């Protein structure tokens, strides 16, 4: 393997292992309603979404005359759009739990 690709391959493997671990934390956070456990998955997925969208933009910029590049662009952006929708569902659940778990102060004597 070429020396220039080893850091990227190592990053990819570490990222995938971390993403699997963060998905498990998300599962636990949903089951036990702990919103702190959502954050790792949200940040990791945001990095993935940015990578997908910028890869699609790069394909259009670099290979705009090839029909396969246009097909790859649309495939990546359809995947990214669906993944963005799922990410937004988790964000809305996070904010729902934030509002639901905020302490309410009652004034007993006025």
N, C-alpha and C positions, 0 to 999 in steps of 0.2 A: 504494500500500500504506500502511496505517496506521502511524504512527510507533511505536505501542506493540508491534507485532508484529515489527518488524525485528530487535530483539535476539534474540528467540526463534528466528526463522528463521535468523539468522546462527549461533546456537548449534547448531541442528539440522544445518546444512550442514557446519560444522566438525566436529561429532561424527561424522557419517557418514563424512567423509573420514578422520578419525582411526581410526574403527572398521575401515575397509577396510585402512588401513596396519597396524593392530595385528593384524588377521587374517593378513596376510602375514607379520608377525613370528612369529605363532603357528605358521604353516606351517613357517617356517624352524627354529623351536625344536623342533618335533616331528621334523623330518627330521634335524637335527644333534644332538638331545638336549641342548639348552641350556635349562635351566629358567628362567633369567632372562628369556628372551623370552616366556614364558607370562604373566608378571605384568601386562603392559599390557592384554592381552586380558581377563584375569580381572577386573581392576578396571573396565574399560570395560563389560563384560557385567554386572557387578554393578550398576552405575549404571542400565543399561537394565532389568534385572530389577526393581529397586526402583521405577523409573518405571512399568513395566507393572502391578505389583501395586497401587501406590498409585492409579493411574488407575482400575483396577477397583474399588477401595474407594470412590473418589470417585463413580463412576457409581452404585454402590449407595446411597451416602449421599444424593446429590443427586436422583437420578431413580428412586427405588425403586418408584414406582407405574407406570412405563412398562415394558411387556414387552420393548421393544427394548433398553432399558438393561440388563435382566437377561440378555438374549441377548448383548449386548456384554460384560458382566461375565464370563460363562462362557467366551466366546470368548477374551477377554484372559487369563483365568486358565488355560485349557487351553494356550494358546500359552506363557504364562509357566511353567507346570509342565514342559512339554517343554523349554523353553529352560533351566530350572533343572537338569533332568536332564543336558543337554549340558554345562552349566557345571560340574556336579559331576564328570562324567567327566574334564574337563580338570584340575580340582582334584586328583582322585585320581592322575592321571598325573603331575602336578607333585610330589606327595608321594612317589610311587614313585621318580621320578628323584632326589628329595632324599635318600632312604634309599640308593638305589643309588650315588649319587655322593659319599657321605660318606667321608672318608678313614678307613681302619682302621689303627690303630697296633699293631704287633706288638712284644712285649717279647722281645728276643733273649737277654738275659742276666738271670737272676734271682738 
